[in-house]
Amino acid sequence: MRQPTIFLPHGAGPCFFMEWTMGPRDSWDKLAAWLRSIEASLPAPPRALLVISAHWETTAPTVLASPAPPLYFDYSGFPPHTYELEWKAPGSPVLAKRVQELLSAAGIASSTDATRGFDHGVFIPLKVAFPDAKFPTIQLSLQKGLDPAVHLAVGRALAPLRDEGVLIIGSGLSFHNMRAFQTGGGGPESKAFDDWLSTTVVKDQKGRDAELGAWANAPSARDSHPREEHLLPLMVAAGAAAEDRGEVVFRDIILGKTMSAVRFG
């Protein structure tokens, strides 16, 4: 059965696995509950997971090809136990090769990496959503330059994977302005941008791609994303959605900022 594509907020560092002290203790509880609901919402158990994280950028799209990727603890300043977390999902060199084949067929050069581990944009939300780590999982990088058109095209190239049982997940945040998090600002701006996002993802493929490609013209766009690496995983998920329209399936105000998750199909 065809799998959907999903864009999810991955939280802040290891926020789901510690006592949160940088705001209300329950700041991330609703998001964690939604993440736990993902598996049951799928049309069938996925054959594998393909994750595009905001936390990996390379010159050309690069696929993790290790059969057993380690964890890459790319956050800092959190409690010691958060550097001892485990999530032992197997990799899939076969799926990594298939990803490269699809990208090549679309004229997109790519590469592989057999040593890097899953960064926290992968293992933190997926440890909540798929705690038993039973599905083979690979990660695909963003391409440096962060061109939205490139990432929409990457998604379109990978769309056939959905009919092969692969769940494509973009992991980022619909609002990512670190200065606003530190100062407490950004609430109205996050809502304005999120409102635009919710009306954009429901459009047909042509209209959606045009709007997402010009995302920087959206209300409060640069207030919400001074740098767009946390938005680009959405572009890949949207590209892979093809004709399927999107829907905001989670929305919450977290630390005073409006944040959403989107599902296509």
VOKOL-43696 format. One record per residue (C-alpha): residue number from 1; z, x, y; residue in three letters. Coordinates in Angstrom, 3 decimals. Each point is the difference from the previous one (the first is absolute). Layout:
<rs>
R NUM Z X Y ALA
...
</rs>
This chain:
<rs>
R 1 0.000 0.000 0.000 MET
R 2 -0.807 1.223 3.482 ARG
R 3 2.984 1.597 1.704 GLN
R 4 0.738 -0.614 3.678 PRO
R 5 0.401 2.792 2.543 THR
R 6 3.248 0.344 1.919 ILE
R 7 1.155 1.669 3.189 PHE
R 8 3.766 0.441 -0.048 LEU
R 9 2.626 1.410 2.370 PRO
R 10 1.656 2.893 -1.823 HIS
R 11 3.176 0.006 2.077 GLY
R 12 1.691 2.978 1.631 ALA
R 13 0.557 3.005 -2.234 GLY
R 14 2.108 -0.965 -3.033 PRO
R 15 1.388 -3.056 1.809 CYS
R 16 0.251 -2.193 -3.120 PHE
R 17 2.112 2.549 -1.888 PHE
R 18 2.771 0.809 2.467 MET
R 19 2.571 -1.695 2.176 GLU
R 20 -1.994 -0.641 3.139 TRP
R 21 1.936 1.109 3.100 THR
R 22 -2.783 0.166 2.604 MET
R 23 0.178 -3.733 0.657 GLY
R 24 1.347 -3.058 -1.795 PRO
R 25 0.810 0.740 -3.651 ARG
R 26 -2.337 -2.761 -1.166 ASP
R 27 -2.948 1.185 2.120 SER
R 28 -2.262 0.616 -3.002 TRP
R 29 1.337 -2.635 -2.413 ASP
R 30 -2.728 -2.603 0.548 LYS
R 31 -2.730 2.596 -0.386 LEU
R 32 1.596 1.272 -3.212 ALA
R 33 0.120 -3.549 -1.369 ALA
R 34 -3.686 -0.487 0.794 TRP
R 35 -0.924 3.315 -1.638 LEU
R 36 1.827 -1.111 -3.143 ARG
R 37 -2.108 -3.177 -0.042 SER
R 38 -3.379 1.757 -0.078 ILE
R 39 -0.377 0.484 -3.738 GLU
R 40 0.668 -3.647 -0.836 ALA
R 41 -2.544 -1.086 2.638 SER
R 42 -2.908 1.865 -1.619 LEU
R 43 -2.587 -1.877 -2.092 PRO
R 44 0.624 2.376 -2.925 ALA
R 45 1.845 3.265 -0.580 PRO
R 46 -2.079 2.734 1.631 PRO
R 47 -1.579 2.706 -2.116 ARG
R 48 0.913 2.551 2.667 ALA
R 49 1.017 0.399 3.636 LEU
R 50 -1.983 1.819 2.686 LEU
R 51 2.063 0.692 3.116 VAL
R 52 -1.204 1.160 3.398 ILE
R 53 3.011 1.339 1.895 SER
R 54 0.354 0.691 3.715 ALA
R 55 1.625 3.320 -0.865 HIS
R 56 -2.934 1.982 -1.387 TRP
R 57 -3.015 1.117 2.027 GLU
R 58 -2.741 2.347 -1.214 THR
R 59 -3.420 1.136 1.183 THR
R 60 -1.685 -2.201 -2.623 ALA
R 61 1.561 -2.881 -1.949 PRO
R 62 2.008 1.663 -2.750 THR
R 63 1.298 -1.519 -3.223 VAL
R 64 3.117 1.035 -1.880 LEU
R 65 -1.255 1.027 -3.430 ALA
R 66 3.223 1.063 -1.697 SER
R 67 0.889 -1.791 -3.254 PRO
R 68 3.673 0.067 1.066 ALA
R 69 0.389 0.280 3.782 PRO
R 70 3.399 1.160 1.263 PRO
R 71 1.686 -1.512 3.052 LEU
R 72 -0.556 1.597 3.386 TYR
R 73 3.092 -0.538 2.155 PHE
R 74 -1.739 0.151 3.346 ASP
R 75 2.837 -1.520 2.035 TYR
R 76 2.956 1.781 1.557 SER
R 77 3.500 -0.701 1.267 GLY
R 78 0.967 -2.580 -2.624 PHE
R 79 2.943 -0.001 -2.464 PRO
R 80 -0.165 2.606 -2.789 PRO
R 81 -0.343 -2.559 -2.784 HIS
R 82 -3.307 -1.209 1.480 THR
R 83 -1.520 3.364 -0.974 TYR
R 84 0.917 -0.623 -3.632 GLU
R 85 -1.850 -3.308 -0.409 LEU
R 86 -2.307 -0.339 -2.978 GLU
R 87 -3.132 -2.054 -0.567 TRP
R 88 -1.903 1.309 -2.991 LYS
R 89 -3.253 -1.939 0.092 ALA
R 90 -2.736 1.747 -1.962 PRO
R 91 -3.094 1.162 1.811 GLY
R 92 -3.536 -0.689 -1.162 SER
R 93 -2.606 2.770 0.129 PRO
R 94 -2.497 -2.501 -1.430 VAL
R 95 0.530 -2.397 2.918 LEU
R 96 -0.097 2.919 2.436 ALA
R 97 -3.433 0.903 -1.365 LYS
R 98 -1.145 -3.624 0.304 ARG
R 99 1.114 -0.065 3.648 VAL
R 100 -2.057 3.099 0.681 GLN
R 101 -3.019 -1.536 -1.734 GLU
R 102 0.176 -3.109 2.172 LEU
R 103 0.425 2.001 3.192 LEU
R 104 -2.913 2.263 -0.935 SER
R 105 -2.219 -3.023 -0.697 ALA
R 106 0.760 -1.175 3.543 ALA
R 107 -0.889 3.394 1.463 GLY
R 108 3.620 0.947 0.693 ILE
R 109 1.036 3.539 -0.941 ALA
R 110 3.424 0.318 -1.598 SER
R 111 2.330 2.442 -1.669 SER
R 112 2.884 0.106 -2.476 THR
R 113 3.502 1.467 0.071 ASP
R 114 1.814 0.590 -3.281 ALA
R 115 3.244 1.395 1.456 THR
R 116 1.181 -2.172 2.891 ARG
R 117 2.581 -2.674 -0.752 GLY
R 118 0.362 -3.623 1.058 PHE
R 119 1.278 -0.060 3.589 ASP
R 120 2.568 -2.513 1.179 HIS
R 121 -2.707 -2.410 1.116 GLY
R 122 -0.675 -0.426 -3.715 VAL
R 123 3.199 0.447 -1.966 PHE
R 124 2.444 -1.698 2.372 ILE
R 125 -1.658 -3.462 0.196 PRO
R 126 -1.298 0.148 -3.567 LEU
R 127 3.413 0.920 -1.390 LYS
R 128 1.071 -3.374 1.426 VAL
R 129 -3.122 -1.935 -1.005 ALA
R 130 -0.548 1.601 -3.435 PHE
R 131 3.347 1.570 -0.916 PRO
R 132 -0.893 0.678 -3.618 ASP
R 133 -2.966 2.162 1.080 ALA
R 134 -2.083 -1.264 -2.923 LYS
R 135 -3.394 -0.154 1.709 PHE
R 136 -2.143 3.135 0.326 PRO
R 137 -0.114 0.851 3.700 THR
R 138 -2.217 2.217 2.120 ILE
R 139 -0.020 0.703 3.713 GLN
R 140 -2.932 0.359 2.367 LEU
R 141 0.295 1.811 3.324 SER
R 142 -1.101 -1.065 3.430 LEU
R 143 -2.797 1.996 1.580 GLN
R 144 0.841 2.114 3.013 LYS
R 145 -1.444 -1.398 3.203 GLY
R 146 1.378 -3.422 -0.941 LEU
R 147 -3.278 -1.785 0.643 ASP
R 148 0.489 -3.698 -0.870 PRO
R 149 -3.662 -0.381 -0.998 ALA
R 150 0.340 2.825 -2.520 VAL
R 151 3.032 -1.609 -1.605 HIS
R 152 -1.603 -3.432 -0.130 LEU
R 153 -2.947 1.662 -1.749 ALA
R 154 2.317 1.737 -2.467 VAL
R 155 1.522 -3.368 -0.814 GLY
R 156 -3.416 -1.619 -0.493 ARG
R 157 -0.962 2.792 -2.409 ALA
R 158 3.141 -0.587 -2.052 LEU
R 159 -0.331 -3.790 -0.199 ALA
R 160 -1.354 0.036 -3.610 PRO
R 161 3.363 1.321 -1.171 LEU
R 162 1.503 -3.421 0.619 ARG
R 163 -2.095 -1.462 -2.815 ASP
R 164 1.116 2.903 -2.190 GLU
R 165 3.642 -1.032 0.301 GLY
R 166 1.030 2.446 2.724 VAL
R 167 2.363 -1.181 2.724 LEU
R 168 -0.901 1.706 3.290 ILE
R 169 2.971 0.430 2.344 ILE
R 170 -0.038 1.235 3.585 GLY
R 171 3.448 1.305 0.923 SER
R 172 0.848 0.333 3.677 GLY
R 173 1.563 -2.088 2.760 LEU
R 174 -1.497 -2.645 2.259 SER
R 175 2.105 1.496 2.818 PHE
R 176 0.660 3.733 0.182 HIS
R 177 1.235 1.291 3.345 ASN
R 178 2.835 2.417 -0.652 MET
R 179 1.025 0.209 3.640 ARG
R 180 0.391 -3.770 0.112 ALA
R 181 2.178 0.120 -3.109 PHE
R 182 2.189 2.625 1.654 GLN
R 183 0.314 -1.761 3.358 THR
R 184 0.179 -3.578 -1.264 GLY
R 185 -3.169 -1.094 1.804 GLY
R 186 -3.272 -1.299 -1.375 GLY
R 187 1.036 -3.491 -1.051 GLY
R 188 -2.496 -2.013 2.107 PRO
R 189 -2.728 2.559 -0.614 GLU
R 190 0.477 -0.117 -3.752 SER
R 191 -0.255 -3.791 0.017 LYS
R 192 -3.147 0.021 2.139 ALA
R 193 -1.698 2.460 -2.322 PHE
R 194 1.217 -1.768 -3.121 ASP
R 195 -1.277 -3.338 1.305 ASP
R 196 -3.425 1.587 0.458 TRP
R 197 0.171 1.472 -3.478 LEU
R 198 0.876 -3.336 -1.597 SER
R 199 -3.015 -1.683 1.613 THR
R 200 -2.327 2.894 -0.855 THR
R 201 0.648 0.352 -3.729 VAL
R 202 -0.845 -3.661 -0.674 VAL
R 203 -3.546 0.385 1.344 LYS
R 204 -3.074 0.409 -2.179 ASP
R 205 -0.977 3.511 -0.999 GLN
R 206 -2.403 0.620 2.868 LYS
R 207 2.355 -1.270 2.683 GLY
R 208 3.036 1.699 -1.516 ARG
R 209 -1.709 3.385 -0.294 ASP
R 210 -1.231 -0.190 3.585 ALA
R 211 3.480 -0.791 1.304 GLU
R 212 1.734 2.617 -2.121 LEU
R 213 -2.568 2.607 0.931 GLY
R 214 0.841 -0.617 3.663 ALA
R 215 3.747 -0.375 -0.596 TRP
R 216 0.872 2.219 2.973 ALA
R 217 -1.193 -2.808 2.305 ASN
R 218 2.536 -2.449 -1.441 ALA
R 219 3.023 -1.127 2.044 PRO
R 220 2.660 2.740 0.133 SER
R 221 -1.983 2.061 -2.498 ALA
R 222 1.037 3.440 1.213 ARG
R 223 3.523 -1.204 0.739 ASP
R 224 0.204 -0.933 -3.680 SER
R 225 -1.888 3.003 -1.381 HIS
R 226 -0.032 3.043 2.301 PRO
R 227 -1.560 1.693 -3.011 ARG
R 228 -1.707 -2.270 -2.524 GLU
R 229 0.773 1.638 -3.356 GLU
R 230 2.358 -2.852 -0.955 HIS
R 231 -2.694 -2.604 0.702 LEU
R 232 -2.895 1.700 -1.821 LEU
R 233 1.190 -0.958 -3.515 PRO
R 234 -0.648 -3.601 1.088 LEU
R 235 -3.632 0.921 0.662 MET
R 236 -0.469 1.201 -3.577 VAL
R 237 1.643 -3.133 -1.408 ALA
R 238 -2.163 -2.187 2.246 ALA
R 239 -3.182 1.858 -0.930 GLY
R 240 0.742 -0.448 -3.694 ALA
R 241 0.621 -3.706 0.581 ALA
R 242 -3.741 -0.583 0.493 ALA
R 243 -0.534 -3.722 0.580 GLU
R 244 3.642 -0.939 -0.669 ASP
R 245 1.843 -1.066 3.116 ARG
R 246 3.436 1.322 0.783 GLY
R 247 3.324 -1.714 0.440 GLU
R 248 3.282 1.175 1.481 VAL
R 249 2.330 -0.353 -2.981 VAL
R 250 3.111 1.548 1.536 PHE
R 251 1.221 0.127 3.573 ARG
R 252 3.389 0.980 1.354 ASP
R 253 1.638 1.427 3.085 ILE
R 254 1.446 3.337 -1.093 ILE
R 255 1.979 2.096 2.465 LEU
R 256 -1.372 -2.270 2.720 GLY
R 257 -3.648 0.541 -0.952 LYS
R 258 -2.352 -2.508 -1.638 THR
R 259 -1.415 1.363 -3.255 MET
R 260 -2.354 -1.582 -2.501 SER
R 261 -1.579 0.410 -3.414 ALA
R 262 -3.522 -1.229 -0.771 VAL
R 263 -1.624 -1.065 -3.238 ARG
R 264 -3.718 -0.437 -0.590 PHE
R 265 -1.035 -2.126 -2.968 GLY
</rs>
